[in-house]
Amino acid sequence: MGILTRYLCLLWLLALHGPAQAQGQPPEVLDARQVYEISQDAIGRQVGAHVLHDRNGAPLALADLRGRPLVISLVYTSCSSICPVMTDHLHDAVTDARNVLGEDSFAVLTFGFDASGDKPARLRAFAISHHLNRLDDWHVASADPETTEALLRDVGFSWRDAAGGFDHPSQTTILDAQGRVYRQLYGEDFPLPVFMAPLKELVLGRTTLSVAPADLWSRLTFLCTVYNPLTRAYRFDYGILFGIFFGAVSLLLTGLVILRLWLERRRARLRGDLRPTTPNEVAR
């Protein structure tokens, strides 16, 4: 999705829905342009190896989650409007994406940025109410105020205190396997292709020149997995696979014909039946 399109989507999000906030708050709380620019400026940034605390109160080091893409959803557990809707939508998107990419293809982190309120008990209740505890590699965590501020700064997330809650955009951040910000998603109900595209690039779109069967199959899956808007799901398009196969066969046959003609011409020259023509011979 282009930069202009993403910017317009964020403007629409903030203008129509407004940031998640307590009832009665004035609508003018965050500048959409500034929020967007801060978010986009974070792309390519290395996220620090922060240590969080999961829903059981145990330490959770972000460094331990590297090696695979990581989807970070930024919420606060006492939100009663945008955050629950965004979390339920992300739950469905993650389920669909893992059906295509594999159950262990990427991890998810729901981060509660209310350092004073998002304690383990609330995190556990939030995870249970949204069925996050039933999915593998879905972490629900929070952190102390200093770590929270540092993490939000790393991922380019804007927020401010409001009476009874927080003003903030609906932002989901995707990190690559090295822990760098790769893509920002906006809105509580982003389309599935917008979510799948960067994950397909990170999980299947490898740039390696390896010819190992697993890598070759990953690239083939990347090319042949398409979104069906009628079913709102991804599927493996065998038509593309057959097109690739028959295209390769056609190129191979063409190459064989060219090779055969070249060999026949070469043998004719060696027999003396066909001599190279020089400029002097043409003149005579």
C-alpha positions as CSV (number, residue, x, y, z in Angstrom):
1,M,0.0,0.0,0.0
2,G,1.4,3.4,-1.0
3,I,2.5,6.1,1.4
4,L,-0.3,8.4,0.3
5,T,-2.9,5.7,0.7
6,R,-1.7,4.8,4.2
7,Y,-1.7,8.5,5.2
8,L,-5.2,9.0,4.0
9,C,-6.3,5.9,5.8
10,L,-4.8,7.2,9.0
11,L,-6.4,10.6,8.5
12,W,-9.8,8.9,8.0
13,L,-9.2,6.8,11.1
14,L,-8.4,9.7,13.4
15,A,-11.0,12.0,11.9
16,L,-14.0,9.6,12.0
17,H,-13.2,7.3,14.9
18,G,-10.8,9.4,16.9
19,P,-8.1,7.9,19.1
20,A,-9.2,5.5,21.8
21,Q,-10.3,7.8,24.6
22,A,-12.6,8.2,27.5
23,Q,-16.1,9.4,26.8
24,G,-16.5,13.2,27.0
25,Q,-13.0,14.0,25.8
26,P,-12.6,16.6,23.1
27,P,-11.9,15.3,19.7
28,E,-8.8,17.3,19.0
29,V,-6.1,15.4,20.8
30,L,-3.5,14.1,18.4
31,D,-2.3,15.7,15.1
32,A,-2.8,13.0,12.4
33,R,0.0,14.2,10.3
34,Q,2.5,14.2,13.2
35,V,1.2,10.8,14.4
36,Y,1.7,9.3,10.9
37,E,5.1,10.8,10.3
38,I,6.4,9.6,13.7
39,S,5.1,6.1,12.9
40,Q,6.6,6.0,9.4
41,D,9.9,7.4,10.6
42,A,10.3,4.3,12.8
43,I,10.4,1.9,9.8
44,G,13.8,0.3,9.6
45,R,14.6,1.2,13.2
46,Q,16.1,-1.5,15.5
47,V,13.8,-2.1,18.5
48,G,15.8,-2.4,21.7
49,A,16.2,-5.7,23.6
50,H,13.7,-4.5,26.2
51,V,12.7,-6.9,29.0
52,L,8.9,-7.0,29.6
53,H,6.7,-8.9,32.0
54,D,4.2,-11.3,30.7
55,R,0.7,-12.1,32.0
56,N,2.1,-14.3,34.6
57,G,4.6,-11.8,35.8
58,A,7.6,-13.6,34.3
59,P,10.3,-11.7,32.4
60,L,9.9,-11.6,28.6
61,A,12.9,-10.5,26.7
62,L,12.2,-9.1,23.2
63,A,15.6,-10.5,22.2
64,D,14.3,-14.0,22.8
65,L,11.5,-13.4,20.2
66,R,13.9,-12.6,17.4
67,G,14.6,-15.1,14.6
68,R,11.0,-14.8,13.3
69,P,8.8,-11.9,12.4
70,L,7.0,-10.4,15.4
71,V,3.6,-8.7,15.2
72,I,3.1,-6.1,18.0
73,S,-0.3,-4.9,18.9
74,L,-0.4,-1.9,21.2
75,V,-3.4,-1.7,23.6
76,Y,-4.4,-0.9,27.1
77,T,-6.5,-3.5,28.9
78,S,-9.0,-1.1,30.4
79,C,-10.0,0.2,27.0
80,S,-13.7,-0.6,26.3
81,S,-13.9,0.6,22.7
82,I,-11.2,0.4,20.1
83,C,-8.6,-1.9,21.7
84,P,-11.0,-4.9,22.1
85,V,-12.2,-4.6,18.5
86,M,-8.7,-4.3,17.2
87,T,-7.6,-7.4,19.2
88,D,-10.5,-9.6,18.1
89,H,-9.8,-8.6,14.4
90,L,-6.1,-9.3,14.9
91,H,-7.0,-12.7,16.3
92,D,-8.8,-13.6,13.2
93,A,-6.1,-12.2,10.9
94,V,-3.4,-14.2,12.7
95,T,-5.4,-17.4,12.5
96,D,-5.8,-16.9,8.7
97,A,-2.2,-16.0,8.2
98,R,-0.9,-19.0,10.1
99,N,-3.1,-21.3,8.1
100,V,-1.1,-20.2,5.0
101,L,2.4,-19.5,6.4
102,G,2.6,-22.1,9.1
103,E,1.7,-22.2,12.8
104,D,5.2,-21.2,13.9
105,S,6.0,-18.8,11.1
106,F,5.7,-15.6,13.3
107,A,5.0,-14.6,16.9
108,V,2.6,-12.0,18.2
109,L,2.9,-9.6,21.2
110,T,0.0,-7.7,22.7
111,F,1.7,-5.0,24.6
112,G,-0.3,-3.1,27.3
113,F,1.2,0.4,27.4
114,D,-0.7,1.5,30.5
115,A,2.3,0.9,32.8
116,S,0.3,1.7,35.9
117,G,-2.8,-0.3,35.1
118,D,-1.7,-3.2,32.8
119,K,-0.6,-5.5,35.6
120,P,-0.4,-9.4,35.2
121,A,-4.0,-9.9,36.6
122,R,-5.4,-7.5,34.0
123,L,-3.3,-9.0,31.2
124,R,-4.5,-12.5,32.1
125,A,-8.1,-11.4,32.1
126,F,-7.6,-9.6,28.7
127,A,-6.0,-12.7,27.2
128,I,-8.8,-15.0,28.4
129,S,-11.6,-12.6,27.2
130,H,-10.1,-12.4,23.7
131,H,-9.0,-16.1,23.6
132,L,-5.4,-15.2,23.2
133,N,-4.4,-17.8,25.7
134,R,-5.5,-20.5,23.2
135,L,-2.9,-19.6,20.6
136,D,0.7,-20.5,20.6
137,D,3.4,-17.8,20.4
138,W,1.0,-15.1,21.4
139,H,2.4,-13.1,24.3
140,V,0.6,-10.6,26.4
141,A,2.9,-8.3,28.3
142,S,3.5,-4.9,29.8
143,A,6.5,-3.1,31.3
144,D,7.6,-0.5,33.8
145,P,7.2,3.2,32.8
146,E,10.7,3.7,31.5
147,T,10.7,0.5,29.4
148,T,7.2,1.3,28.1
149,E,8.3,4.7,26.9
150,A,11.4,3.4,25.3
151,L,9.5,0.6,23.4
152,L,6.8,3.0,22.2
153,R,9.4,5.4,21.0
154,D,11.2,2.6,19.1
155,V,8.1,1.5,17.2
156,G,6.9,5.1,16.6
157,F,3.8,5.0,18.6
158,S,2.1,8.2,19.8
159,W,-0.2,8.5,22.8
160,R,-1.2,10.9,25.5
161,D,-3.0,10.7,28.8
162,A,-6.7,11.5,28.8
163,A,-9.1,11.6,31.7
164,G,-9.9,7.9,32.3
165,G,-7.8,6.6,29.6
166,F,-5.4,7.4,26.7
167,D,-5.6,9.0,23.3
168,H,-3.8,6.9,20.7
169,P,-4.1,5.7,17.1
170,S,-4.9,2.1,16.2
171,Q,-1.4,0.9,15.2
172,T,-0.1,-2.6,14.7
173,T,3.7,-2.9,14.1
174,I,5.4,-5.8,12.3
175,L,9.1,-6.4,13.1
176,D,11.4,-8.5,10.9
177,A,13.4,-11.5,12.2
178,Q,16.2,-9.1,13.3
179,G,13.9,-7.0,15.4
180,R,13.7,-4.0,13.0
181,V,10.4,-2.2,12.3
182,Y,9.3,-3.5,8.9
183,R,5.7,-2.3,8.4
184,Q,3.0,-0.2,10.2
185,L,-0.7,-1.1,10.0
186,Y,-3.4,1.3,10.9
187,G,-7.0,0.9,11.9
188,E,-8.8,-1.6,14.1
189,D,-10.1,-3.6,11.1
190,F,-7.4,-3.5,8.5
191,P,-7.9,-5.8,5.4
192,L,-6.4,-9.2,5.6
193,P,-4.2,-8.7,2.5
194,V,-2.6,-5.6,4.1
195,F,-1.7,-7.8,7.1
196,M,-0.6,-10.8,5.0
197,A,1.6,-9.0,2.4
198,P,4.4,-8.0,4.7
199,L,4.3,-11.4,6.5
200,K,4.5,-13.2,3.2
201,E,7.5,-11.1,2.2
202,L,9.3,-11.8,5.5
203,V,8.4,-15.5,5.9
204,L,8.3,-16.7,2.2
205,G,9.9,-14.0,0.1
206,R,13.5,-14.9,0.8
207,T,16.2,-13.2,-1.2
208,T,18.6,-16.1,-0.7
209,L,20.0,-17.9,-3.7
210,S,19.8,-21.2,-2.0
211,V,18.4,-24.1,-4.1
212,A,17.5,-26.2,-1.0
213,P,14.1,-27.8,-1.5
214,A,12.6,-26.0,1.5
215,D,13.7,-22.6,0.1
216,L,12.6,-23.3,-3.4
217,W,9.2,-24.4,-2.1
218,S,8.9,-21.3,0.1
219,R,9.4,-19.1,-2.9
220,L,6.9,-21.1,-5.0
221,T,4.4,-20.8,-2.2
222,F,5.0,-17.0,-2.0
223,L,4.2,-16.7,-5.7
224,C,1.2,-19.0,-5.8
225,T,-0.6,-18.0,-2.6
226,V,-3.3,-15.4,-3.5
227,Y,-6.2,-13.7,-1.8
228,N,-9.8,-14.5,-2.8
229,P,-12.0,-11.5,-2.1
230,L,-15.1,-13.7,-2.4
231,T,-14.2,-16.0,0.5
232,R,-12.0,-13.4,2.2
233,A,-9.3,-16.0,2.6
234,Y,-6.0,-17.0,1.0
235,R,-5.6,-20.1,-1.1
236,F,-2.9,-21.8,-3.1
237,D,-3.6,-21.0,-6.8
238,Y,-2.7,-24.1,-8.9
239,G,-3.3,-22.1,-12.0
240,I,-0.2,-20.0,-11.3
241,L,1.7,-23.2,-10.5
242,F,0.7,-24.7,-13.9
243,G,1.5,-21.5,-15.7
244,I,5.0,-21.5,-14.1
245,F,5.5,-25.1,-15.1
246,F,4.3,-24.8,-18.7
247,G,6.3,-21.6,-19.1
248,A,9.4,-23.3,-17.9
249,V,8.8,-26.2,-20.2
250,S,8.3,-23.9,-23.1
251,L,11.6,-22.1,-22.4
252,L,13.4,-25.4,-22.0
253,L,12.1,-26.6,-25.4
254,T,13.0,-23.4,-27.1
255,G,16.5,-23.6,-25.6
256,L,16.9,-27.2,-26.9
257,V,15.9,-26.2,-30.4
258,I,18.4,-23.3,-30.4
259,L,21.1,-25.6,-29.1
260,R,20.3,-28.3,-31.7
261,L,20.6,-25.7,-34.5
262,W,23.8,-24.4,-33.2
263,L,25.3,-27.9,-32.9
264,E,24.3,-28.7,-36.5
265,R,25.9,-25.5,-37.8
266,R,29.0,-26.2,-35.8
267,R,29.3,-29.8,-37.2
268,A,28.8,-28.4,-40.7
269,R,31.7,-26.0,-40.3
270,L,33.9,-28.8,-39.0
271,R,33.1,-31.0,-42.1
272,G,34.0,-28.0,-44.4
273,D,30.5,-27.9,-45.8
274,L,30.0,-24.4,-44.4
275,R,33.0,-22.0,-44.3
276,P,33.0,-18.7,-42.5
277,T,32.5,-15.8,-44.9
278,T,35.1,-13.0,-44.6
279,P,34.7,-9.4,-46.0
280,N,37.3,-10.1,-48.7
281,E,35.3,-13.1,-50.0
282,V,32.1,-11.0,-50.1
283,A,34.0,-8.4,-52.2
284,R,35.2,-11.0,-54.7
